[in-house]
Amino acid sequence: MIVDAMCSSPPEGASFAGPEAGLARLRGYREHFYGAERSRSYDAMRRDVDDAFEGALTRVPTPERFMAEIDEAGIDVSAIFTEDYSTRLGVTNPSNDDVAKYVSRRPDRFIGIGGIDPWQDDAVREVDRAHYELGLKAVLISPFKQGLPTADPRLARVFARCESVGMPVYVHCGVNWFAESSYDLGHPRGIDTVATAFPDLKLVAVHAGWPWVLDMMLVAWRHANVFVDISAHRPRHFGVEHSGWGPLLHFGSRVLADRILFGTTWTLLRARPKDLLDELRALPLPERVLDQWAGGNAARLFDLA
């Protein structure tokens, strides 16, 4: 089984365009990913947000094309996700209901990951709703977008509830390009603190903690409840000398072979999922390990048949 453990936001209209507009709100992201000119005022940033939204609307894949891209890659299950950082940044992303609705189109091919805003008083109730009412498989938080360290008490109550109901939590882990946030707010040490406090909580470190990959491997090795997601990066870079990815290939093919999750965020990277999967298969990894990375580990995490 091949599982894309972090595929795309719901590929429909505003649900697809909203997250791209959100990147424009994060001054530094469009510059990093797409070579855009940096906005230097609030008005310029708002124009960037509007332009990004309108531009993304022209790139929304049709349902037929979206499925065709997934089928071409041979991906069996894809995770549709959203985030909620509306309180901090004033940007509205797809709702958890939007995710659940899209997943319901093909529950045999999609699973859902919801967004939780820890600044909202009902954050814990939203975990319950996502789990019990919407049937989502996990929730996602992003400390640097939400302006909170991973170990902040506002997030702790979310972690505690997810541990109680058995719901994995995806946590952005690694450098961020947001000019208004500390670059190391996603250092793996935060995952270490949370994994220590909540030993029965399944944590997915999103984007593999780069450039602190060795630290990320240490944290995952210390805690059996920590998984490492490789989305938003091109696998072809993992074997490049001095890129910082060497520890992923070394430990990920040995003691952590059962904890690495293949994810694409291919619509963000504007790359074909087939190309990303081909890059993964070209890595110097044993076939058994590739099978685990490409889907076996995610199937176990999410209890997929």
FINUPA-504210 format. One line per 10 residues: their letters; for each residue x, y, z of N, C-alpha, C, CB. Coordinates in steps of 0.2 Angstrom, whole numbers. Glycine has a CB too. Layout:
% FINUPA-504210
a	X/Y/Z/X/Y/Z/X/Y/Z/X/Y/Z | ...
% end
This chain:
% FINUPA-504210
mivdamcssp	4/-6/0/0/0/0/4/6/0/-5/0/6 | 3/11/-4/6/17/-5/2/23/-2/9/19/-12 | 4/26/3/0/32/7/4/38/6/-1/30/14 | 0/43/4/3/50/4/0/53/10/1/54/-2 | 4/53/16/2/55/22/1/63/23/7/53/27 | 2/67/18/1/74/18/0/76/11/6/78/22 | -5/76/8/-6/77/1/-8/84/-1/-12/72/-1 | -14/86/1/-16/93/-1/-22/95/3/-18/92/-9 | -23/102/3/-29/104/5/-35/102/0/-29/112/6 | -41/103/2/-46/101/-2/-46/104/-9/-53/102/1
pegasfagpe	-45/101/-14/-44/104/-21/-51/107/-24/-41/99/-26 | -54/112/-20/-60/115/-23/-60/122/-21/-66/111/-19 | -60/126/-26/-62/133/-26/-58/136/-20/-69/135/-25 | -61/140/-16/-58/143/-10/-55/139/-5/-64/147/-6 | -57/133/-5/-53/128/-1/-46/127/-3/-57/121/0 | -45/127/-9/-38/126/-12/-35/133/-12/-39/123/-19 | -38/138/-14/-35/145/-15/-33/148/-8/-39/149/-19 | -37/146/-3/-36/149/4/-29/148/7/-41/147/8 | -27/142/7/-20/141/9/-15/144/6/-19/133/9 | -15/145/-1/-10/148/-5/-10/156/-3/-11/147/-12
aglarlrgyr	-16/158/-2/-17/165/0/-14/166/7/-24/168/0 | -14/161/11/-11/161/18/-4/161/18/-13/155/22 | -1/158/13/6/159/12/8/166/10/9/154/6 | 4/169/7/6/176/5/6/181/12/1/179/0 | 1/179/16/1/182/23/7/181/27/-5/180/27 | 10/175/26/17/174/29/22/177/25/18/166/30 | 24/183/26/29/186/23/36/183/23/30/194/25 | 38/181/17/44/177/16/43/170/13/47/175/23 | 37/168/13/35/161/10/35/162/2/29/159/13 | 31/166/0/31/167/-8/38/168/-11/25/172/-10
ehfygaersr	41/172/-7/48/174/-9/52/168/-9/51/179/-4 | 52/163/-4/56/157/-4/54/152/-9/55/154/3 | 47/151/-10/45/146/-14/45/148/-21/38/143/-12 | 43/154/-23/41/156/-29/45/162/-32/34/157/-30 | 50/164/-28/54/170/-30/50/176/-31/57/168/-37 | 45/177/-27/41/184/-27/45/189/-24/34/183/-24 | 43/195/-25/46/201/-22/43/202/-15/45/207/-26 | 47/203/-10/45/204/-3/41/210/-2/51/204/1 | 35/209/1/31/214/3/34/218/9/24/212/4 | 34/225/9/37/228/14/32/233/18/42/232/11
sydamrrdvd	25/232/17/20/235/21/14/231/21/19/242/17 | 10/233/26/4/229/27/-1/229/21/0/232/33 | -1/235/18/-5/236/11/-2/231/6/-5/243/9 | 4/231/5/7/227/0/6/220/2/15/228/-1 | 6/218/8/5/211/10/-2/209/8/7/210/17 | -7/213/10/-14/212/8/-15/211/1/-19/218/11 | -12/215/-3/-12/214/-11/-9/208/-13/-8/220/-14 | -4/206/-10/-1/199/-11/-6/193/-9/6/198/-7 | -9/194/-4/-14/189/-2/-20/188/-7/-17/191/5 | -22/194/-9/-28/194/-14/-25/191/-21/-31/201/-15
dafegaltrv	-19/193/-23/-17/191/-29/-15/183/-29/-10/195/-31 | -13/181/-23/-11/174/-22/-18/170/-23/-8/172/-16 | -23/173/-19/-30/169/-19/-32/169/-27/-35/173/-15 | -32/174/-30/-35/174/-37/-31/170/-42/-35/181/-40 | -24/170/-41/-20/166/-45/-21/158/-43/-13/167/-44 | -22/156/-37/-23/149/-35/-30/147/-38/-23/149/-28 | -35/151/-39/-41/149/-41/-40/146/-48/-46/155/-41 | -35/149/-52/-34/147/-59/-31/140/-59/-30/152/-63 | -28/138/-54/-24/132/-53/-28/126/-50/-17/133/-50 | -34/127/-48/-37/122/-44/-38/116/-49/-44/124/-42
ptperfmaei	-35/110/-47/-36/104/-51/-44/102/-51/-32/99/-49 | -46/100/-57/-53/97/-57/-52/90/-53/-55/96/-65 | -58/88/-51/-58/81/-47/-55/76/-52/-65/79/-45 | -56/76/-58/-54/71/-63/-46/71/-63/-57/72/-70 | -43/77/-64/-36/78/-64/-33/76/-58/-34/85/-66 | -36/78/-52/-33/77/-45/-32/69/-45/-37/80/-40 | -38/66/-46/-38/58/-46/-33/55/-51/-45/55/-46 | -32/58/-56/-28/56/-62/-21/56/-59/-29/59/-68 | -19/62/-56/-12/63/-54/-10/57/-48/-11/70/-51 | -15/56/-44/-14/51/-39/-14/44/-41/-20/52/-33
deagidvsai	-18/43/-46/-18/36/-49/-12/35/-53/-24/35/-54 | -9/40/-57/-3/39/-61/3/37/-56/-2/46/-65 | 3/40/-50/8/39/-45/7/32/-42/8/44/-40 | 1/29/-43/0/23/-39/-1/23/-32/6/18/-40 | -4/29/-30/-5/31/-23/-12/28/-21/-4/38/-21 | -12/24/-16/-18/21/-14/-23/25/-9/-17/14/-10 | -19/29/-5/-23/33/0/-19/40/1/-24/29/7 | -23/45/1/-20/52/1/-24/55/7/-21/56/-5 | -20/59/11/-22/63/17/-24/70/14/-17/63/22 | -30/72/15/-32/79/13/-32/83/20/-39/79/10
ftedystrlg	-29/89/20/-28/92/27/-30/99/26/-21/91/29 | -30/102/32/-31/109/33/-27/111/39/-38/111/33 | -27/118/40/-24/121/46/-29/126/48/-17/124/45 | -28/128/55/-32/134/57/-28/139/61/-38/131/62 | -26/144/58/-22/149/62/-25/156/61/-15/150/59 | -32/156/61/-36/162/59/-35/167/65/-43/160/58 | -35/165/71/-34/170/76/-28/174/76/-35/166/83 | -23/171/75/-16/174/75/-15/178/68/-11/169/75 | -17/175/63/-15/179/56/-21/181/52/-12/174/52 | -27/180/55/-33/183/51/-34/180/44/-32/190/51
vtnpsnddva	-32/174/43/-33/171/37/-37/165/38/-26/169/33 | -42/164/33/-47/159/34/-45/153/29/-54/161/33 | -44/147/32/-42/141/28/-48/137/28/-36/137/31 | -48/131/24/-53/127/24/-55/124/31/-52/120/19 | -62/123/32/-64/121/38/-63/113/39/-71/123/40 | -63/111/45/-63/103/46/-69/100/42/-63/102/53 | -75/104/42/-80/101/38/-79/100/31/-87/105/39 | -75/105/28/-73/105/21/-69/99/20/-69/111/19 | -64/97/24/-60/92/23/-64/85/24/-55/91/29 | -69/85/29/-73/79/29/-77/78/23/-77/79/36
kyvsrrpdrf	-80/83/21/-84/83/15/-80/80/9/-87/90/13 | -74/83/8/-70/80/2/-68/73/3/-64/84/1 | -66/71/9/-65/64/10/-71/59/9/-62/63/18 | -77/62/10/-83/58/9/-84/56/2/-89/61/12 | -81/59/-2/-81/58/-10/-79/51/-11/-78/63/-14 | -73/50/-8/-69/43/-9/-66/41/-3/-64/44/-15 | -70/39/2/-67/37/8/-63/31/8/-73/35/13 | -63/27/2/-58/22/1/-51/24/-1/-61/17/-4 | -51/31/-4/-45/34/-6/-42/39/-2/-46/36/-13 | -46/42/2/-44/48/6/-45/47/13/-48/54/4
igiggidpwq	-41/50/17/-42/51/24/-41/59/26/-37/47/29 | -44/61/32/-44/68/33/-39/70/39/-51/70/34 | -36/76/39/-32/79/44/-35/86/45/-24/79/43 | -38/87/51/-41/93/53/-36/98/56/-46/92/58 | -38/104/56/-34/110/59/-37/112/66/-34/116/54 | -33/113/70/-35/116/77/-32/122/78/-33/111/82 | -36/127/81/-33/134/83/-33/134/90/-37/140/80 | -27/134/93/-26/133/100/-28/140/104/-19/131/102 | -29/145/100/-31/151/103/-39/151/105/-29/157/99 | -42/147/101/-49/147/102/-51/143/109/-53/143/96
ddavrevdra	-56/146/112/-58/143/119/-61/136/118/-63/147/122 | -64/134/112/-67/128/111/-62/123/107/-73/129/107 | -55/124/107/-51/120/104/-51/113/105/-44/122/105 | -52/111/112/-53/104/114/-59/101/111/-52/104/122 | -65/105/112/-71/102/109/-70/101/101/-77/107/110 | -66/105/98/-66/104/91/-62/98/89/-62/110/88 | -57/96/94/-54/89/93/-59/84/94/-48/89/99 | -64/84/98/-69/79/99/-73/79/93/-73/81/105 | -75/85/90/-79/85/85/-76/82/78/-82/92/83 | -69/84/78/-66/81/72/-65/74/72/-59/84/72
hyelglkavl	-64/71/78/-63/64/79/-70/60/79/-60/63/86 | -75/62/83/-81/58/84/-86/60/78/-84/59/91 | -87/66/76/-92/68/72/-90/68/64/-95/75/73 | -84/70/63/-81/71/56/-77/65/54/-77/77/56 | -75/61/59/-71/55/57/-64/56/54/-75/51/52 | -61/62/56/-55/64/54/-49/59/57/-53/71/55 | -44/58/54/-39/53/57/-34/56/61/-36/50/51 | -33/63/61/-28/67/64/-29/74/64/-20/65/61 | -26/78/68/-26/85/68/-19/88/67/-30/88/74 | -19/94/65/-13/98/63/-12/104/66/-12/99/55
ispfkqglpt	-6/106/69/-5/112/72/2/115/69/-5/112/80 | 2/121/69/8/124/67/11/130/71/7/127/59 | 15/128/76/17/133/81/19/140/78/23/130/85 | 23/140/73/26/146/71/20/151/68/31/145/66 | 15/148/65/10/151/62/5/154/68/6/147/57 | 5/150/73/0/151/78/4/155/84/-3/145/81 | 10/156/83/14/160/88/14/157/94/10/167/88 | 15/151/95/16/147/101/21/142/101/9/144/103 | 26/142/106/31/136/106/27/130/106/35/137/112 | 30/124/104/26/118/104/24/116/111/31/113/101
adprlarvfa	28/117/116/26/115/123/22/120/127/33/114/127 | 19/125/123/15/130/127/9/127/130/13/136/122 | 7/129/135/1/126/139/-6/126/134/-1/130/145 | -6/131/130/-12/132/126/-12/126/121/-13/138/122 | -7/123/119/-6/118/115/-6/111/119/0/118/111 | -4/112/125/-4/106/129/-11/103/130/-1/107/136 | -16/107/131/-23/105/132/-25/101/126/-28/110/134 | -23/103/120/-25/100/114/-21/93/113/-23/104/107 | -15/93/115/-11/86/115/-14/81/120/-4/88/117 | -16/84/126/-19/80/131/-26/76/128/-21/83/137
rcesvgmpvy	-30/80/125/-36/78/123/-35/73/117/-41/83/120 | -30/74/113/-29/70/107/-26/63/110/-24/73/102 | -22/63/115/-19/57/118/-25/53/121/-14/59/123 | -30/57/124/-36/53/127/-40/50/122/-40/58/131 | -41/53/116/-46/50/111/-42/45/106/-50/55/108 | -35/45/107/-31/41/102/-30/44/95/-34/35/102 | -30/51/95/-29/54/89/-22/57/87/-35/60/88 | -19/55/82/-12/58/81/-12/65/80/-9/54/75 | -7/69/81/-6/76/80/0/77/76/-5/80/87 | -1/80/70/4/83/66/6/89/68/2/83/58
vhcgvnwfae	13/90/69/16/97/72/21/99/67/19/96/79 | 20/105/64/26/108/60/32/108/64/24/115/58 | 37/105/61/44/104/64/49/105/59/45/97/67 | 53/111/60/59/113/56/59/120/55/58/109/49 | 63/122/51/64/130/50/57/132/47/70/131/45 | 56/139/48/50/142/44/53/148/41/45/144/49 | 50/151/36/52/156/32/48/163/33/52/155/24 | 44/163/38/40/168/40/44/174/43/34/166/45 | 44/180/40/48/185/43/46/188/49/48/190/38 | 40/186/52/38/189/58/38/183/64/31/191/57
ssydlghprg	42/178/63/42/173/67/49/170/68/38/166/65 | 51/168/74/58/165/76/59/159/71/59/163/83 | 65/159/68/66/154/63/66/147/67/73/155/60 | 68/147/73/69/140/76/63/138/81/75/140/81 | 57/141/80/51/139/84/49/132/82/45/144/82 | 51/129/77/49/122/76/55/117/77/47/122/69 | 60/119/81/65/115/83/63/108/86/71/118/87 | 66/103/84/63/96/87/63/96/94/67/91/84 | 67/100/98/66/100/105/59/100/108/71/105/108 | 55/104/104/48/105/106/44/98/106/45/110/102
idtvatafpd	46/94/101/43/88/100/45/83/106/45/85/93 | 51/84/107/54/80/113/50/81/119/62/81/114 | 49/87/121/46/89/127/39/86/127/46/97/128 | 35/87/122/28/85/121/28/77/122/25/87/115 | 33/74/118/33/66/118/34/64/125/38/64/113 | 38/67/129/40/65/136/33/66/140/45/69/138 | 30/71/139/24/73/143/18/69/142/22/80/143 | 18/67/135/12/63/133/14/56/129/7/67/128 | 16/51/133/20/46/130/15/41/126/22/41/135 | 8/42/126/4/38/122/1/42/116/-2/36/127
lklvavhagw	3/48/116/1/52/110/5/51/104/1/60/112 | 2/49/98/6/49/92/7/55/89/2/44/87 | 14/57/88/16/64/86/19/63/79/20/67/90 | 17/67/74/20/67/67/24/73/66/15/66/62 | 30/73/66/34/79/65/34/81/58/42/78/68 | 31/86/56/29/88/49/36/91/46/23/92/48 | 38/89/40/43/92/36/50/90/39/43/99/36 | 50/85/44/56/81/46/61/85/50/60/78/40 | 60/91/52/64/95/56/70/98/53/66/90/62 | 70/98/46/76/101/43/77/109/45/76/101/35
pwvldmmlva	83/111/47/89/108/46/92/105/52/94/114/44 | 88/103/57/90/100/63/88/93/62/87/103/69 | 90/89/56/88/83/55/91/78/60/90/81/48 | 97/79/62/101/74/67/97/75/73/108/76/67 | 95/81/75/91/81/82/84/78/81/90/89/83 | 81/78/75/75/75/74/75/68/74/72/77/67 | 81/65/72/82/58/72/83/56/79/88/56/68 | 86/60/83/88/58/90/81/58/94/92/63/93 | 77/63/93/70/64/96/66/58/94/67/70/94 | 66/56/88/62/50/86/64/44/89/61/50/78
wrhanvfvdi	71/43/90/74/37/92/73/37/100/82/37/91 | 72/42/103/71/43/110/63/41/112/72/50/113 | 59/42/107/52/41/108/48/37/103/48/48/109 | 46/31/105/42/27/100/36/30/97/41/20/103 | 33/35/101/27/38/98/28/44/93/23/41/104 | 34/45/91/36/50/86/37/47/79/42/54/89 | 33/50/74/34/48/67/37/55/64/27/46/64 | 40/54/58/43/59/55/41/59/47/51/58/54 | 38/65/46/35/66/39/40/70/35/28/70/40 | 40/68/28/45/71/24/42/75/19/49/65/20
sahrprhfgv	36/77/20/32/81/15/36/88/14/25/82/16 | 34/92/8/36/99/7/43/99/5/35/103/12 | 47/93/4/54/93/2/54/88/-4/58/90/8 | 59/90/-9/60/85/-14/64/79/-12/63/89/-20 | 62/73/-12/67/68/-10/73/67/-14/63/61/-11 | 74/70/-20/80/70/-23/85/74/-20/79/73/-30 | 84/78/-15/88/82/-11/91/78/-6/85/89/-9 | 88/73/-4/90/69/2/97/66/2/85/64/4 | 99/65/-4/106/62/-5/111/66/-7/105/56/-10 | 110/73/-7/115/78/-9/119/79/-3/111/84/-11
ehsgwgpllh	126/79/-5/131/80/1/130/87/4/138/79/-2 | 131/87/10/131/94/14/124/97/14/136/99/11 | 119/93/12/112/96/12/109/96/19/107/92/7 | 112/92/23/109/91/30/104/85/31/105/97/32 | 103/81/25/98/76/25/101/69/27/95/75/19 | 108/69/27/111/62/28/109/58/34/119/63/29 | 107/61/40/105/57/46/98/54/44/104/62/52 | 94/57/40/87/54/38/89/47/35/83/59/34 | 93/48/30/94/41/26/98/36/30/99/43/20 | 102/38/35/106/34/39/101/30/44/112/37/42
fgsrvladri	98/34/48/94/32/54/87/29/51/93/37/59 | 85/33/46/79/31/43/79/24/39/76/36/38 | 84/22/38/85/15/35/87/10/40/90/15/29 | 88/12/46/90/7/51/85/7/57/97/9/54 | 87/11/63/83/10/69/76/14/68/86/13/74 | 75/19/63/69/22/62/65/21/56/71/30/63 | 67/15/53/64/13/47/56/13/47/67/6/44 | 54/11/53/47/10/54/43/17/57/45/5/60 | 47/23/56/44/29/58/44/34/53/47/31/64 | 46/33/47/46/38/42/40/38/38/53/38/38
lfgttwtllr	37/44/36/31/44/32/32/48/26/25/47/37 | 30/45/20/30/48/14/24/53/13/30/43/8 | 26/59/12/20/64/11/23/69/5/19/68/17 | 18/72/1/20/76/-4/19/83/-4/17/73/-10 | 13/85/-1/11/92/-2/12/94/-9/14/97/3 | 10/90/-14/12/91/-21/9/97/-24/11/85/-25 | 3/99/-22/1/105/-25/4/111/-23/-7/106/-23 | 7/111/-17/11/117/-14/18/117/-18/12/116/-6 | 21/111/-19/27/111/-22/26/112/-30/31/104/-21 | 20/111/-32/18/112/-39/23/107/-43/20/119/-42
arpkdlldel	22/101/-40/26/95/-43/21/89/-44/32/93/-39 | 22/85/-48/18/79/-49/19/74/-44/19/76/-56 | 14/71/-41/16/66/-35/20/60/-38/9/63/-32 | 19/58/-44/23/53/-47/30/54/-47/20/51/-55 | 32/61/-49/39/62/-49/42/62/-42/40/70/-52 | 38/64/-37/40/64/-30/41/57/-28/36/68/-25 | 37/52/-30/37/45/-28/43/42/-31/31/42/-29 | 44/44/-38/50/41/-41/57/44/-38/50/44/-49 | 57/50/-36/63/52/-32/64/48/-26/62/60/-31 | 59/47/-22/59/43/-16/62/36/-18/52/42/-13
ralplpervl	60/33/-23/62/26/-25/69/26/-27/57/23/-30 | 72/32/-30/78/32/-32/84/33/-27/79/38/-37 | 81/34/-20/86/35/-15/89/28/-13/82/37/-9 | 95/28/-11/99/22/-9/96/19/-3/106/24/-8 | 90/16/-3/87/13/2/85/6/0/81/17/5 | 85/1/5/83/-6/4/76/-6/2/84/-10/10 | 74/-10/-2/67/-11/-5/62/-11/1/65/-17/-9 | 64/-15/6/60/-16/12/59/-9/16/63/-21/17 | 64/-5/16/63/1/19/59/6/15/70/5/20 | 60/6/9/56/10/4/48/8/5/58/9/-3
dqwaggnaar	47/2/6/40/0/7/37/3/13/39/-8/7 | 41/3/18/39/6/25/38/13/24/44/4/30 | 42/17/21/42/24/20/36/26/16/48/27/17 | 35/22/11/30/24/6/23/23/8/31/20/-1 | 22/19/13/15/17/15/14/13/21/11/15/9 | 19/8/22/18/3/27/17/7/34/23/-1/27 | 21/12/35/21/15/42/15/19/43/27/20/43 | 13/23/38/6/26/38/0/22/39/6/31/32 | 1/16/35/-5/11/36/-5/9/43/-4/5/31 | 0/8/46/0/6/54/-2/11/58/7/3/56
lfdla	0/18/57/-2/23/61/-9/25/61/2/29/59 | -12/24/55/-19/26/54/-24/19/54/-20/30/48 | -21/14/55/-24/7/55/-28/7/49/-29/7/61 | -25/7/43/-28/6/36/-27/-1/34/-24/11/31 | -33/-3/31/-33/-11/29/-28/-11/24/-40/-13/27
% end
